[in-house]
Amino acid sequence: MAKMGSVRENPKDTRGALLRMLKYLGTYKFLLALIILLSIGGNVLALLGPDFAGKAINEAAAGAGKVNFERVYYYAKRMLLCYLLSSAVTFSISIIMMYVSKWIAGKMRKDVFDKLMKLPVGYFDVNQAGDIISRVSYDIDVVGTCLATDVVQIINSIVTVTGSFVMMVIISPLLSVIALITVPLAIFYTSRMRRITQPRFSKRSKVYGKMNGFVEEMFSGQKTINAYAYENGVNDRYDVINHEAADAYYDAEYYGVTMGPSVGAINNIGLALVGILGSALYLLEKINLGQISSFILYTRKFSGPINEIANIVNELYSALAAAERVFTLLDEPEETADAADAEVLADVRGHVEMKNVSFGYVPEKTILHDLSLDAHAGKLVAIVGPTGAGKTTIINLLMRFYDVNSGEIFVDEKETRCLTRRSLRDAYAMVLQDTWVFEGTIFENIAYGKENATMEEVVRAAKAAHIHKFITCLPQGYRTVISADGGNISKGQKQLLTIARAMLYDAKMLILDEATSNVDTETERQIQKAMRELMAGKTCFVIAHRLSTIKNANHILVLNQGDVVESGKHEELMAKKGFYYDLYAAQFE
């Protein structure tokens, strides 16, 4: 278990998270006002109960033969009625707050998802998918639960403590002073424990996100794990992370669960002092038995909410820690906004030019060095080179997933940073090595990029991609539903679907990043032939490791360690017997 003070909190982040949670609550001002009014009314009814109880005790304490049972029953019935009505009001408040928390959690999830759609690609490159999912699901659930239960308890507690103290002062100012002796001690203890507990709950949320990220990675790579018989190694790594999460949970809860009993013990000391002084005042005939009974009941109502707050404060800290993670995501810088005078790329011809481009994902490591490229409209440009040469980085820059560090990129003689991102990306169709399909029909997956696509257009694209025959063999044909991430079709079939999607998309430029890596050589040749027919007049960028597939390219760019070492047509590069020649020869030795 970590030592006290080994984890530091950031008070600024905590206050900010609390204020933003309250801001979400402020969206429902009317309902919150109604809840506060109901809470005041319900607690006033509950506070009348002890007063009626004290009066009933006074009537019963008149002595043998002097008890006025009619008055005793009168006060007892009113006490019962007050408690029943108070319980009904409390139940109504809980129902209202449950709906408010549901709406807030829904709004928060929508805000987070909208934010994710606006974040740059770089954010997803450096953050685990499991950690992001943990923020969207677990952390928001924690915040929603806190709003549904803890906020109501805190409002009730504040009203109850205030009302109880007023009634205590009315009954006996002296006893009220004694009851308050232990309050500063309870406040000091709670404040001290807050500084110890809050950062531990923050650490727990982060470790849970790390664990979820690891689990998501391992599940997505389960076949690879089995193929390499690395199950024991994965279990060992998971045990380390799992123990770290368990330790973080214990470390937070260890201090959190001690708060309620400790504050309860402090309040019980105050109650004992009230009992001792109250007995002395009764013997001195300064107070009657009914007043003592009422005062003790009010004391319990006064100290009870303090105990409740102490018991739920660890849940509140957990919610604040979760809220910090959610709001940290919401505060992430979005993709750089388009320039105020950005143009919409229209009537695209497809002439792409890169001039003296240098780029690195991190400032201290440059990937591309002074790279230049001139791709004329309607031409096929192939980009080849060893792994890590910077091929995919060029694609990221063409799509403006990242902006260049220096140099310029032009489309139809217009600098891409002077164009709107949406219109620039609309000008490209893209097929990646990492295929992506979603849960839906085959028709919906192929027609994803083209609004109002007809069945005839989808079928034509599927035939060109050589997947029509496979689709027609399925029980429901194009209406067959693909499971999440395409689990019920092969990897090659998924890639053919994405190729058909790109063929259907009406774009003047096409990017193929190892787009045929999961299909056999014969099918690849057929697809290449179909693509050349369908993409006449379109600019095409192809990244390929099978150099035999790009022999007919109009221009081949050869990269090595971020530099263009050679460029030209296949025959020209082979004649040079340089770097390209060595790459080509290595595939046929």
C-alpha positions as CSV (number, residue, x, y, z in Angstrom):
1,M,0.0,0.0,0.0
2,A,1.3,3.4,-0.9
3,K,2.4,5.8,1.9
4,M,0.5,8.8,2.8
5,G,1.3,11.7,0.5
6,S,2.9,9.5,-2.2
7,V,0.2,10.5,-4.6
8,R,-0.3,14.2,-5.2
9,E,-3.6,15.8,-6.2
10,N,-4.0,18.8,-8.5
11,P,-6.5,21.1,-6.6
12,K,-7.0,23.2,-9.8
13,D,-8.1,20.1,-11.8
14,T,-10.3,18.9,-9.0
15,R,-12.1,22.3,-8.6
16,G,-12.4,22.6,-12.4
17,A,-14.0,19.1,-12.6
18,L,-16.4,20.0,-9.8
19,L,-17.4,23.3,-11.4
20,R,-18.0,21.6,-14.8
21,M,-20.1,18.9,-13.2
22,L,-22.2,21.6,-11.7
23,K,-22.4,23.3,-15.1
24,Y,-23.9,20.2,-16.5
25,L,-26.4,20.1,-13.6
26,G,-27.1,23.8,-14.3
27,T,-28.6,22.7,-17.6
28,Y,-31.7,21.6,-15.7
29,K,-32.2,24.7,-13.5
30,F,-35.9,24.2,-13.2
31,L,-35.7,20.6,-12.0
32,L,-32.9,21.5,-9.6
33,A,-35.0,24.3,-8.2
34,L,-37.9,21.9,-7.8
35,I,-35.6,19.3,-6.1
36,I,-34.3,21.9,-3.6
37,L,-37.9,23.1,-2.8
38,L,-39.1,19.5,-2.3
39,S,-36.0,18.8,-0.2
40,I,-36.8,21.8,2.0
41,G,-40.4,20.8,2.3
42,G,-39.6,17.2,3.0
43,N,-37.0,18.0,5.6
44,V,-39.3,20.5,7.3
45,L,-41.9,17.7,7.7
46,A,-39.2,15.4,9.0
47,L,-38.0,18.0,11.5
48,L,-41.5,18.4,12.9
49,G,-41.5,14.8,13.9
50,P,-39.1,15.1,16.9
51,D,-41.1,18.2,18.1
52,F,-44.3,16.1,18.2
53,A,-42.4,13.2,19.8
54,G,-41.2,15.5,22.6
55,K,-44.7,16.8,23.2
56,A,-46.1,13.3,23.3
57,I,-43.4,12.3,25.9
58,N,-44.3,15.3,28.0
59,E,-47.9,14.3,28.0
60,A,-46.9,10.7,28.9
61,A,-44.6,11.9,31.7
62,A,-47.3,13.6,33.7
63,G,-47.4,10.7,36.1
64,A,-49.7,7.7,36.9
65,G,-53.3,8.5,36.3
66,K,-52.5,11.9,34.8
67,V,-51.5,10.8,31.2
68,N,-53.7,12.5,28.6
69,F,-53.8,9.6,26.1
70,E,-55.9,11.7,23.7
71,R,-53.1,14.2,23.4
72,V,-50.5,11.5,23.2
73,Y,-52.3,9.9,20.3
74,Y,-52.8,13.3,18.7
75,Y,-49.0,14.0,18.7
76,A,-48.1,10.5,17.7
77,K,-50.4,10.5,14.7
78,R,-49.0,13.8,13.5
79,M,-45.5,12.6,14.0
80,L,-46.3,9.5,11.9
81,L,-48.0,11.6,9.2
82,C,-44.9,13.9,9.0
83,Y,-42.5,11.0,8.5
84,L,-44.7,9.4,5.9
85,L,-45.1,12.6,3.9
86,S,-41.3,13.2,4.2
87,S,-40.5,9.7,2.9
88,A,-42.9,10.3,-0.1
89,V,-41.1,13.6,-0.9
90,T,-37.7,12.0,-0.6
91,F,-38.8,9.2,-3.0
92,S,-40.1,11.8,-5.5
93,I,-36.7,13.6,-5.4
94,S,-34.8,10.4,-6.0
95,I,-37.0,9.6,-9.1
96,I,-36.5,13.1,-10.5
97,M,-32.8,13.1,-9.9
98,M,-32.5,9.7,-11.5
99,Y,-33.9,11.1,-14.7
100,V,-31.7,14.2,-14.5
101,S,-28.6,12.0,-14.1
102,K,-29.7,9.9,-17.1
103,W,-30.0,13.0,-19.2
104,I,-26.7,14.4,-18.0
105,A,-24.8,11.1,-18.7
106,G,-26.4,10.9,-22.1
107,K,-25.4,14.5,-22.9
108,M,-21.9,14.0,-21.6
109,R,-21.5,10.9,-23.8
110,K,-22.8,12.8,-26.8
111,D,-20.3,15.7,-26.0
112,V,-17.5,13.2,-25.7
113,F,-18.4,11.4,-29.0
114,D,-18.8,14.7,-30.8
115,K,-15.3,15.7,-29.5
116,L,-13.8,12.4,-30.7
117,M,-15.1,13.1,-34.2
118,K,-13.3,16.5,-34.1
119,L,-9.9,15.3,-32.7
120,P,-6.9,15.0,-35.0
121,V,-5.7,11.6,-36.2
122,G,-2.6,12.1,-34.0
123,Y,-4.7,11.8,-30.8
124,F,-5.8,8.2,-31.7
125,D,-2.2,7.3,-32.7
126,V,-0.9,8.0,-29.2
127,N,-3.9,6.9,-27.0
128,Q,-5.1,3.4,-26.5
129,A,-8.6,2.6,-27.8
130,G,-9.4,0.8,-24.5
131,D,-8.5,3.9,-22.5
132,I,-10.7,6.1,-24.7
133,I,-13.6,3.6,-24.4
134,S,-13.1,3.5,-20.6
135,R,-13.7,7.3,-20.5
136,V,-16.8,7.0,-22.6
137,S,-18.3,4.2,-20.6
138,Y,-16.9,3.6,-17.1
139,D,-15.9,7.1,-16.2
140,I,-19.2,8.7,-17.4
141,D,-21.2,5.9,-15.6
142,V,-19.4,6.8,-12.3
143,V,-20.2,10.5,-12.8
144,G,-23.9,9.7,-13.6
145,T,-24.2,7.5,-10.5
146,C,-22.8,10.2,-8.4
147,L,-25.3,12.7,-9.8
148,A,-28.2,10.3,-9.3
149,T,-27.6,9.5,-5.6
150,D,-24.8,11.5,-4.0
151,V,-26.1,15.0,-5.1
152,V,-29.5,14.3,-3.6
153,Q,-28.0,13.1,-0.3
154,I,-25.8,16.2,-0.1
155,I,-28.8,18.6,-0.8
156,N,-30.9,16.7,1.8
157,S,-28.0,16.8,4.3
158,I,-27.5,20.5,4.0
159,V,-31.2,21.2,4.6
160,T,-31.4,18.7,7.5
161,V,-28.3,20.0,9.2
162,T,-29.5,23.6,8.9
163,G,-33.0,22.9,10.1
164,S,-31.9,20.7,12.9
165,F,-29.5,23.2,14.3
166,V,-32.2,25.9,14.2
167,M,-34.5,23.7,16.2
168,M,-31.7,22.8,18.7
169,V,-31.0,26.5,19.3
170,I,-34.8,27.1,19.9
171,I,-34.9,24.3,22.5
172,S,-31.6,25.0,24.3
173,P,-28.8,27.4,23.2
174,L,-26.4,26.0,25.8
175,L,-26.8,22.4,24.6
176,S,-26.4,23.6,21.0
177,V,-23.0,25.0,21.8
178,I,-21.9,21.7,23.3
179,A,-23.2,19.9,20.2
180,L,-21.1,22.1,18.0
181,I,-17.8,21.4,19.8
182,T,-17.1,18.3,17.7
183,V,-18.1,19.9,14.4
184,P,-14.8,21.7,13.7
185,L,-12.9,18.4,14.5
186,A,-15.1,16.5,12.0
187,I,-14.5,19.2,9.4
188,F,-10.8,19.2,10.0
189,Y,-10.6,15.4,9.7
190,T,-12.7,15.3,6.5
191,S,-10.5,18.1,4.9
192,R,-7.3,16.2,5.8
193,M,-8.6,12.9,4.4
194,R,-9.7,14.7,1.2
195,R,-6.2,15.6,0.4
196,I,-5.1,12.0,1.0
197,T,-8.0,10.3,-0.8
198,Q,-8.7,12.4,-3.9
199,P,-5.4,11.8,-5.7
200,R,-5.7,8.1,-5.1
201,F,-9.1,7.9,-6.8
202,S,-7.6,9.8,-9.7
203,K,-4.8,7.2,-9.9
204,R,-7.3,4.4,-9.7
205,S,-9.3,5.8,-12.7
206,K,-6.1,6.1,-14.8
207,V,-5.0,2.5,-13.9
208,Y,-8.4,1.2,-14.9
209,G,-8.1,3.0,-18.2
210,K,-4.6,1.4,-18.7
211,M,-6.0,-2.0,-17.9
212,N,-8.9,-1.6,-20.3
213,G,-6.5,-0.5,-23.0
214,F,-4.3,-3.6,-22.5
215,V,-7.4,-5.9,-22.6
216,E,-8.7,-4.4,-25.8
217,E,-5.3,-4.8,-27.4
218,M,-5.0,-8.4,-26.4
219,F,-8.5,-9.3,-27.5
220,S,-7.9,-7.8,-30.9
221,G,-4.7,-9.8,-31.3
222,Q,-6.0,-13.1,-29.9
223,K,-5.2,-15.1,-33.0
224,T,-1.6,-13.9,-33.0
225,I,-1.3,-14.7,-29.3
226,N,-2.5,-18.2,-29.9
227,A,-0.3,-18.6,-33.0
228,Y,2.8,-17.8,-31.0
229,A,1.7,-19.8,-28.0
230,Y,2.2,-16.6,-25.9
231,E,-0.9,-17.1,-23.6
232,N,1.3,-17.4,-20.5
233,G,3.3,-14.3,-21.3
234,V,0.1,-12.3,-21.8
235,N,-1.3,-13.7,-18.6
236,D,1.8,-12.6,-16.7
237,R,1.6,-9.1,-18.2
238,Y,-2.1,-8.9,-17.3
239,D,-1.3,-10.1,-13.7
240,V,1.1,-7.2,-13.3
241,I,-1.5,-4.6,-14.6
242,N,-4.3,-6.3,-12.7
243,H,-2.4,-6.2,-9.4
244,E,-1.6,-2.6,-10.1
245,A,-5.3,-1.9,-10.5
246,A,-6.2,-3.9,-7.4
247,D,-3.6,-2.0,-5.3
248,A,-4.9,1.3,-6.7
249,Y,-8.4,0.3,-5.7
250,Y,-7.4,-0.8,-2.2
251,D,-5.2,2.3,-1.7
252,A,-8.2,4.5,-2.5
253,E,-10.9,2.5,-0.6
254,Y,-8.7,2.0,2.5
255,Y,-8.7,5.6,3.3
256,G,-12.2,6.3,1.9
257,V,-14.0,3.7,4.0
258,T,-12.5,5.0,7.3
259,M,-14.1,8.4,6.9
260,G,-17.7,7.4,7.8
261,P,-16.9,5.5,11.0
262,S,-14.3,8.1,12.1
263,V,-16.7,11.0,11.7
264,G,-19.4,8.9,13.3
265,A,-17.2,8.3,16.4
266,I,-16.5,12.1,16.6
267,N,-20.3,12.8,16.4
268,N,-21.1,10.2,19.0
269,I,-18.7,11.9,21.4
270,G,-20.7,15.1,20.9
271,L,-23.9,13.2,21.5
272,A,-22.5,11.8,24.8
273,L,-21.6,15.3,25.9
274,V,-25.1,16.5,25.1
275,G,-26.5,13.6,27.2
276,I,-24.4,14.4,30.2
277,L,-25.1,18.2,30.1
278,G,-28.8,17.6,29.4
279,S,-29.1,15.3,32.4
280,A,-27.5,17.9,34.6
281,L,-29.9,20.6,33.3
282,Y,-32.9,18.3,33.9
283,L,-31.8,17.8,37.5
284,L,-31.6,21.5,37.8
285,E,-35.1,21.8,36.3
286,K,-33.7,24.0,33.5
287,I,-35.2,21.7,30.9
288,N,-38.0,19.1,30.8
289,L,-37.9,15.5,29.7
290,G,-39.7,16.2,26.4
291,Q,-37.2,18.9,25.4
292,I,-34.3,16.6,26.2
293,S,-35.9,13.9,24.0
294,S,-36.5,16.3,21.2
295,F,-33.0,17.8,21.4
296,I,-31.4,14.3,21.3
297,L,-33.5,13.4,18.2
298,Y,-32.5,16.7,16.6
299,T,-28.9,16.0,17.5
300,R,-29.1,12.7,15.7
301,K,-30.6,14.4,12.7
302,F,-27.8,17.0,12.9
303,S,-25.0,14.5,13.1
304,G,-26.6,11.9,10.8
305,P,-26.2,13.8,7.6
306,I,-22.6,14.6,8.5
307,N,-22.0,10.9,8.8
308,E,-23.7,10.3,5.5
309,I,-21.6,12.9,3.8
310,A,-18.5,11.3,5.2
311,N,-19.6,7.9,3.9
312,I,-20.3,9.2,0.4
313,V,-17.3,11.5,0.1
314,N,-15.1,8.7,-1.3
315,E,-17.8,8.1,-4.0
316,L,-17.8,11.8,-4.7
317,Y,-14.0,11.8,-5.0
318,S,-14.2,8.8,-7.3
319,A,-16.7,10.7,-9.5
320,L,-14.5,13.8,-9.5
321,A,-11.5,11.7,-10.6
322,A,-13.6,10.1,-13.4
323,A,-14.9,13.6,-14.3
324,E,-11.3,14.9,-14.6
325,R,-10.5,12.2,-17.2
326,V,-13.7,13.0,-19.2
327,F,-13.1,16.7,-19.1
328,T,-9.4,16.2,-20.0
329,L,-10.6,14.5,-23.2
330,L,-13.1,17.3,-23.8
331,D,-10.3,19.8,-23.4
332,E,-8.0,18.1,-26.0
333,P,-7.1,20.5,-28.8
334,E,-9.2,19.8,-31.8
335,E,-8.0,19.5,-35.4
336,T,-6.8,22.9,-36.5
337,A,-9.6,24.9,-37.8
338,D,-9.7,25.8,-41.5
339,A,-8.4,29.2,-42.3
340,A,-11.0,32.0,-42.3
341,D,-10.6,32.5,-46.0
342,A,-10.3,28.8,-46.8
343,E,-11.7,27.8,-50.3
344,V,-13.8,24.8,-51.1
345,L,-12.0,22.5,-53.5
346,A,-14.4,22.2,-56.5
347,D,-14.2,20.9,-60.1
348,V,-11.2,18.8,-59.1
349,R,-8.8,17.8,-61.9
350,G,-6.4,15.9,-59.6
351,H,-3.0,17.6,-60.1
352,V,-1.1,17.1,-56.9
353,E,2.3,18.6,-56.2
354,M,4.5,18.5,-53.1
355,K,7.4,21.0,-52.8
356,N,10.3,20.7,-50.4
357,V,8.2,19.0,-47.8
358,S,9.7,18.1,-44.4
359,F,7.7,16.4,-41.6
360,G,8.1,14.6,-38.3
361,Y,5.4,13.3,-35.9
362,V,7.6,14.6,-33.1
363,P,9.8,17.7,-33.4
364,E,13.0,15.8,-32.6
365,K,12.6,13.2,-35.3
366,T,12.0,14.2,-38.9
367,I,10.5,11.4,-41.1
368,L,10.5,13.2,-44.5
369,H,13.4,15.4,-45.7
370,D,12.8,18.0,-48.4
371,L,10.6,15.8,-50.4
372,S,9.1,16.9,-53.8
373,L,6.6,15.2,-56.0
374,D,4.6,16.2,-59.1
375,A,1.6,13.9,-59.9
376,H,-0.2,15.0,-63.0
377,A,-4.0,14.6,-63.2
378,G,-5.2,11.2,-64.2
379,K,-1.8,9.5,-63.7
380,L,-0.8,6.5,-61.5
381,V,1.9,7.3,-59.0
382,A,3.5,4.5,-57.1
383,I,5.3,5.0,-53.8
384,V,7.7,2.2,-52.9
385,G,10.5,1.6,-50.3
386,P,11.4,-0.4,-47.3
387,T,9.4,-0.4,-44.1
388,G,9.7,2.9,-42.2
389,A,10.8,4.8,-45.3
390,G,7.8,7.3,-44.9
391,K,5.4,6.0,-47.5
392,T,2.2,6.1,-45.3
393,T,3.4,9.5,-43.9
394,I,3.0,10.9,-47.4
395,I,-0.6,9.7,-47.5
396,N,-1.3,11.3,-44.1
397,L,0.0,14.6,-45.4
398,L,-1.9,14.4,-48.7
399,M,-5.2,13.9,-46.7
400,R,-4.1,16.6,-44.2
401,F,-4.4,14.2,-41.2
402,Y,-1.2,16.1,-40.3
403,D,0.2,19.4,-41.6
404,V,3.7,19.7,-42.9
405,N,6.5,21.2,-40.8
406,S,7.9,23.0,-43.8
407,G,7.2,23.0,-47.5
408,E,3.9,23.1,-49.4
409,I,1.4,20.7,-50.9
410,F,-0.8,21.8,-53.8
411,V,-3.9,20.3,-55.4
412,D,-4.8,21.9,-58.7
413,E,-2.4,24.7,-57.9
414,K,-4.1,25.5,-54.6
415,E,-2.1,25.1,-51.3
416,T,-4.0,22.5,-49.2
417,R,-3.8,24.7,-46.1
418,C,-5.9,27.2,-47.9
419,L,-8.6,24.7,-48.7
420,T,-11.3,23.3,-46.3
421,R,-10.4,19.9,-45.0
422,R,-13.8,18.5,-45.8
423,S,-13.6,19.4,-49.5
424,L,-10.0,18.2,-49.7
425,R,-10.8,14.8,-48.2
426,D,-13.9,14.5,-50.3
427,A,-11.7,14.7,-53.4
428,Y,-10.0,11.4,-52.4
429,A,-11.2,7.9,-52.2
430,M,-9.0,5.8,-49.9
431,V,-8.4,2.0,-49.3
432,L,-6.1,1.1,-46.4
433,Q,-4.2,-2.0,-45.5
434,D,-6.2,-2.0,-42.2
435,T,-9.7,-2.7,-43.5
436,W,-12.7,-1.3,-41.7
437,V,-16.2,-2.5,-42.0
438,F,-19.1,-1.9,-39.6
439,E,-22.1,-3.9,-38.4
440,G,-24.7,-3.5,-41.2
441,T,-25.6,-5.0,-44.5
442,I,-23.1,-5.6,-47.3
443,F,-25.0,-3.0,-49.4
444,E,-24.6,-0.4,-46.6
445,N,-20.9,-1.1,-46.2
446,I,-20.2,-0.7,-50.0
447,A,-22.5,2.4,-50.3
448,Y,-21.0,4.0,-47.1
449,G,-19.1,6.8,-49.0
450,K,-21.8,7.7,-51.5
451,E,-25.2,9.1,-50.4
452,N,-28.3,7.7,-52.1
453,A,-26.3,5.0,-54.0
454,T,-28.5,2.6,-56.0
455,M,-28.3,-1.2,-56.0
456,E,-27.2,-1.1,-59.6
457,E,-24.2,1.1,-58.7
458,V,-23.3,-1.0,-55.7
459,V,-23.4,-4.2,-57.8
460,R,-21.3,-2.6,-60.6
461,A,-18.6,-1.7,-58.0
462,A,-18.8,-5.2,-56.4
463,K,-18.3,-6.8,-59.8
464,A,-15.3,-4.6,-60.6
465,A,-13.8,-5.6,-57.2
466,H,-14.4,-9.3,-57.9
467,I,-16.6,-9.8,-54.9
468,H,-20.0,-10.0,-56.6
469,K,-19.9,-13.7,-57.0
470,F,-19.2,-14.2,-53.3
471,I,-22.0,-11.9,-52.3
472,T,-24.6,-13.6,-54.5
473,C,-23.7,-17.0,-52.8
474,L,-24.8,-15.6,-49.4
475,P,-28.3,-16.5,-48.2
476,Q,-29.5,-12.8,-48.3
477,G,-27.1,-11.5,-50.9
478,Y,-26.4,-7.8,-50.6
479,R,-28.8,-7.7,-47.6
480,T,-26.6,-10.0,-45.6
481,V,-25.6,-8.4,-42.3
482,I,-21.9,-8.3,-41.5
483,S,-21.1,-8.7,-37.8
484,A,-19.1,-6.1,-35.8
485,D,-15.7,-5.6,-37.4
486,G,-16.6,-8.2,-40.1
487,G,-16.1,-11.2,-37.9
488,N,-18.2,-13.5,-40.1
489,I,-16.2,-12.9,-43.4
490,S,-12.6,-13.4,-44.2
491,K,-9.9,-10.7,-44.2
492,G,-9.5,-10.8,-47.9
493,Q,-13.3,-10.4,-48.4
494,K,-13.3,-7.4,-46.1
495,Q,-10.6,-5.9,-48.2
496,L,-12.5,-6.5,-51.4
497,L,-15.5,-4.8,-49.8
498,T,-13.5,-1.7,-49.0
499,I,-12.1,-1.7,-52.6
500,A,-15.6,-1.8,-53.9
501,R,-16.5,1.1,-51.6
502,A,-13.7,3.2,-53.0
503,M,-14.7,2.3,-56.6
504,L,-18.2,3.5,-56.0
505,Y,-17.1,6.7,-54.4
506,D,-17.1,9.5,-57.0
507,A,-13.7,11.0,-56.4
508,K,-11.1,12.4,-58.7
509,M,-8.2,11.0,-56.7
510,L,-7.6,7.6,-55.2
511,I,-5.2,6.4,-52.5
512,L,-4.4,2.7,-52.2
513,D,-2.2,1.9,-49.2
514,E,-1.3,-1.8,-49.6
515,A,-4.9,-2.2,-50.6
516,T,-4.5,-5.7,-52.1
517,S,-2.2,-7.2,-49.4
518,N,-4.9,-9.6,-48.2
519,V,-5.9,-11.1,-51.6
520,D,-4.2,-13.7,-53.8
521,T,-2.0,-12.8,-56.7
522,E,-4.5,-13.7,-59.5
523,T,-7.3,-11.7,-57.9
524,E,-4.9,-8.8,-57.4
525,R,-4.1,-8.8,-61.1
526,Q,-7.8,-8.8,-62.0
527,I,-8.5,-5.9,-59.5
528,Q,-5.6,-3.9,-60.9
529,K,-7.0,-4.3,-64.4
530,A,-10.5,-3.3,-63.3
531,M,-9.1,-0.3,-61.4
532,R,-7.3,0.9,-64.5
533,E,-10.5,0.8,-66.5
534,L,-12.6,2.4,-63.8
535,M,-10.1,5.1,-62.9
536,A,-9.4,6.6,-66.3
537,G,-8.8,10.3,-65.8
538,K,-8.3,10.0,-62.0
539,T,-5.1,10.5,-60.1
540,C,-4.1,7.4,-58.2
541,F,-1.5,7.0,-55.4
542,V,-0.5,3.4,-54.7
543,I,1.7,2.1,-51.9
544,A,2.8,-1.4,-52.8
545,H,5.4,-3.9,-51.6
546,R,4.6,-6.2,-54.5
547,L,6.6,-4.3,-57.1
548,S,5.3,-6.4,-59.9
549,T,1.9,-4.8,-59.5
550,I,3.1,-1.2,-60.1
551,K,5.2,-1.8,-63.3
552,N,2.6,0.1,-65.3
553,A,2.7,3.2,-63.1
554,N,3.3,6.5,-64.8
555,H,5.7,7.5,-62.1
556,I,7.4,5.6,-59.3
557,L,8.8,7.4,-56.3
558,V,11.4,5.4,-54.4
559,L,11.9,6.3,-50.7
560,N,14.5,5.3,-48.2
561,Q,14.7,6.8,-44.7
562,G,12.5,9.7,-45.7
563,D,14.5,10.7,-48.8
564,V,13.6,10.3,-52.4
565,V,16.5,8.2,-53.7
566,E,15.1,7.5,-57.2
567,S,12.1,8.4,-59.3
568,G,10.9,7.5,-62.8
569,K,9.1,4.7,-64.7
570,H,9.7,1.0,-64.0
571,E,12.0,0.5,-67.1
572,E,14.1,3.6,-66.3
573,L,14.6,2.6,-62.7
574,M,15.5,-1.0,-63.6
575,A,18.0,0.3,-66.2
576,K,19.8,2.3,-63.5
577,K,20.3,-0.9,-61.4
578,G,20.1,1.2,-58.2
579,F,18.0,1.0,-55.1
580,Y,14.8,0.1,-56.9
581,Y,16.5,-2.6,-59.0
582,D,17.8,-4.2,-55.7
583,L,14.2,-4.1,-54.2
584,Y,12.7,-5.6,-57.3
585,A,15.4,-8.3,-57.7
586,A,15.1,-9.3,-54.0
587,Q,11.4,-10.2,-54.6
588,F,12.3,-12.6,-57.4
589,E,15.5,-14.2,-56.2
